[in-house]
Each structure stands twice: as C-alpha cells, then as structure tokens.
Amino acid sequence: MSLPTVEAARTAILTSVRALLPEPVPLIEADGRWLAEAVTATRDQPPFDASAMDGWAVRTADLGLASLSIVGQSVAGRGRAMPLGPGEAVRIFTGAPLPPGADRVVIQEEATRDGDRLTVQSAPDAPAWVRPRGSDYAAGAGLLEAGQALNPWRVALAASAGRPELTCARRPRVAILAGGDEVVEPGTAPGPHQISDAAGPGVALVARRAGAEVRRLPLVGDTLAGIAATLATTEADLIVTIGGASVGDHDLLKPAARSRGAILVVEGSAMRPGKPVWFATLPDGRAILGLPGNPVSALVCAELFLAPLLAALQGGASEPAFQRLPVAAAMPANGPRDHYMRGRIVYDADGRPRAEALPDQDSSMVTTMAQADCLLRRPPHSPALAAGDPVLVLTLGSGPNDGIRST
C-alpha cells in the first residue's frame, strides 16, 4: 500500500476536525491565541490632526512674518480648542492635537522665543510634522481578520481601537499518552531494559507552544485493555499517543483505538523519520494523533502535524513555513521518502545564512535533535546537492546560542 505524502496526510488530518467554540479573552491573555472575529475600527486613528514633534503650531501662511504672537499651548490629552488666528503660534508637544486653524508644526530647533514673541526660521517647504487625522486608520477600517494568530503587535492594534478583550477559539485540551513497557517517567529509576520517556515532555511542549492546554497521562505500558481504558476515559479534545504506532505484536495503540470505535484517517506517511504517524477520530468527536516512539520521529511529526492540527482546532491555519537557504556542504541524492534532516543554520564570513545538516540522522539520537535549530527537507528522489545549492529549511524557534553560529 502506497503511503500519502506529508502534505496529503496533513490535509486529511486538518479536514477531519472543526474549530472549537470561541470565548472572550482579555487582551493580556491573548498572545498566541487565534482570533475568531474580525476587528473593525470604530473611529479614526489618530482622532485629530496631531503633532509629530515638540515645537510650535502655526499657519503656513504666517511663515514669512517677522515674528508671531504666542497665545497658549497644546499638550497630549489637553488640546487647545480656541482657533489659531493670523500671526499667532501655540506651543505644542508630540502627540498633542493641533488647534483649529493651524496646519503645521515648526520644530523647536527652528524657532526662537523672546517673551511672548516667536521668530521662525523654518521655510514653507520644510516638513509639516503633522500626523493627519485618520492617517493610521479610519473609522470602519478592518484591522484584524478572523483566523489570525495574535501576537503583542496585533493585540496592541486591537487595544488602540479601544477593545478590552477579543473573541478567540477555546484552547484545545490535549492529553499526551506515551506507551510502551520500555519507558518510565523521568525521575523514576529505569529497569535494566528501560529508558526515560524523552518524547512525552518534548511533544507536550510543542503542543503548549501551539496554544494547547496540555496534560500528560500516566504511562500504561503494552496492554491492550489498559490503553483502551485510557482512551475511553480521557477527557480531551485531542489525545496524542507516542509509540506503539507500527505493526509489531506490541504496537497496540491503533488496535486499542479501533476497539473504541475510532475511524482511521491516516495510517502512515511517506516520510523519514515518522513513517508510522497516524490519525483517527472517535465517535464522540475526540481526535487521536499517533506519533512514533522514537523521540526524534515524534518531535519531527509534532512540528509537521501536531502544531498545524492545533492551529486548525483554534480556527487558524499554520502550515509549516519552509524557506530556501543555500546548503553549507554537499549532500547526496535522497531516497524514495520525504527526508526531514536535523540541521542548524550557520553563517559564512559575509554573514549570510546557510543550512547545515547534522552528521548523525538516526531517529533515536536525542542529542542531535537538541543541537538542531532547523529541519532540512529533502523531497523524494531529489538529486545530489553541491555546496551553495538551495535546500528547503524549517526553523525550529530559538536554537542553541539563538541559532547564530559561524562556519
């Protein structure tokens, strides 16, 4: 049976889920959430002609006069309502409204005050230093769209429009279940043939970074009844299983899911690492994403499938954002499967970024994953690359030393 591509598998997963119901979220809690409503301006910004500098509000027609009469001041939050008459000037500060009749600001470096008289050295063609009303946005303008991921900059934009809260999709509740008799919780003494669970904590943090409320379930080992019982009783929008995803006698997660009425949507993908990744939906609407047991495979699949899936559950769209970078060293031709190689971004002598594949690509090597700050994607049957040829690169956030290295 031919396996779907990563893109086809991801599309099948994303089209199998619906966004969770929206809820109001205070601005201070909105960072990283997905917006479920459009935000529209209710008034102009700025709502008046405002000074861009400290200086003097004047009329352009009066710039040729020997001096002007100083008649008051305008400060931010307390503007001067009285119109500016011919031959008059008003002291003004950055952000303050221009008084009616003024059409420019003379910066303080281009004017000299003598008592209540002002001598202006500014030429008529000098900058006006005025932020016109509505120059940022006008009333009725669309500021943010539903489905956008919120960040501090977008939240600040909503705040400037007077919004105290935003409607966002509810955070997905994610339960992480690591299977297998061979793994124990970190901090628990492993037996002679056991290892500490490395994939569970790593995958949990990928989910948390993607906006989920995450909890890790107790390890249940390789028992069909125990796994099925856990699947039946776990309250979550998404259960992420780790391990037991292949077809061996002890790979029991898919059989356990089937025993609970799960419909398998994806049963593997033509990729390495991560070929056994799978996805299913339960009759009650909960979803199961099955990740391979090797920590590297699990984390690669978490980046390629779990993060986009959590975005979809929050009403957003977050396809992995690959870019093209020159490869740092020659690479051989790729085989028949999509290969996601752990790598790092390095910089040449001129400060230009290049992608470097790490030497050991075994999917059990957690040290290699810890050294990586990117994945290099080699499509199926892609030809050999010479140093400097472009390669597809997916950054993994801040890596060691903030991802800055030199060759």
C-alpha angles and dihedrals in degrees: 000000000000115000124229121252119255090257093050093046092048092048091051090051096047094047090053095066137061129214116266120247117280127247136185113264126192113238093246089060098042101087109118094011124123116244115238097187140046117253115218128187115249095193141012120283114243090025091208140022101283135195115250093197143026109266141082131323109223143153117260088224090064098053092099095057119108091237142346132227115246107225105170146309142270121211132181109281093013112064128180111253097189112098119249111247129207113294094014133122133191126206106240137183134208112288095014120128118255112244115246110278096028116111104174145029122229108209114237092246089064098051137062123210123211110178107299094345127090127202113202123206095179118117121229090247094053118113113284094219092213127135102210120225110272093012091131095041138330130232109278094027117137109243105174133012130221110261096037120130111239123232133167092274095053092043089053089052091053090047091052087058090056098255113150093186140011133219110243135168113265115265111260116249107229127189118195117211118185112193135197136083089243097069130073132183114274107262093034115106107250122224121243091272099036137090135201117263105258099161097056098062092041095051090045090058092048087055093047092050087052091058103265131138100234136199129170118227123221114269110261103187127215103322121122093209094049094049093045091050091051092050090049096051104035113111107212143114090232131021113201113200123196122203130000089078102124130072103266126123090260097045096103106153098091093044089049090051091049090051087060092052098262119167111220111225100171126022104181138328133234095251143106126253102021106037095145095057111135141177134202141170124223123221091251092058099260117132131218124207111192117205127189118260099238106096095228092048090048093050094045090051090046090058094045101039114009098052094049090045092054090049090053091050087055094050096257138109121232115169114179106270108228121186131189119248132168111262114242097221139014116282129198124241116282127242130237097291133070104262121208106194123195110240147149136233114245131181128230125221091278093053095253117145122242132179118239123191113222114241101241114055098172107139093228094059106106091174090063091052091050090054093049126095096173145024121235111213119213111187119219114291092358111167127249116284129222121213107282096027114128120261131182112255132189113194117220100208123261109356128186111317088008089290093291115133136145127224 
